[in-house]
Amino acid sequence: MLSRLDSKGSFEIVRLIRVWPEVVGEAIARRTEVSGLKFHTAVVKVSGAMWIQELNLMKPQILGRLREALANDAVRELRFVQGRLSRRERSKLKPVARNRRLAIDLPGVTDPELRRAFASLIEAWGRSPR
């Protein structure tokens, strides 16, 4: 039914986004996001350069799994680009446990307003992605 409604192939991106976590696995899905499908090339945003390099090495295996999962040749090539991933909720992924942060004592800072400012800065740095 979808193929009759979708004569231009616009629904293939939706199918690709749905099967991507199953095809690549949880660890890779957590660090990637399908951002587009143009001329049979899937554009995938990746969280870091190291992952781009690793995924480029895995490209033939991922393409083979995608062909099986989609049951067509809608995706013939993968292009990995570094970018910020959206913060949308991903229901199938499990949260990763993080180490407990230890408080840092600020020696020599006596002004209470300055201590609060430094504590806020340190807390924000601890939450930032690295």
Steps between C-alpha positions, in 0.01 A plus 500: 500500500784741587671441166181599317465819708869583485587521132800730568657287777446753780406238758834321472659746748234407756568130452875564524466692826289220649736215409829685569530404874430134424747491211796668671440397861447695820855634548518653153136616500566699815775698323337541157187642344367468146453854371414449134472281194592657168560320172532161676762642742412498869648792692571402860601748770765360734603631842876496439780463247622172651157347441496626141826320435374181662169511311677557167686174562169325576317652201479180286350299787251776590390537135444126473287496815303802378423330168369197688296705747348732239462221239594741220788714376374834635837546674801437277752721681558636850649839580602569857523862613591640838218689663302559814239233558145600590392453859185311411406204715609163367273243656693183412837615634602435859653780707872477569611503863736787583761524769414707805665841497704607799482851644800721432620720784586854392792608721567869545159625380333674793234706324174293515367642171825412321495148654144448367603623156796259488286213629241572230771511232650170617154337506425622146835367379421162656173478304648606167553233232859401446 
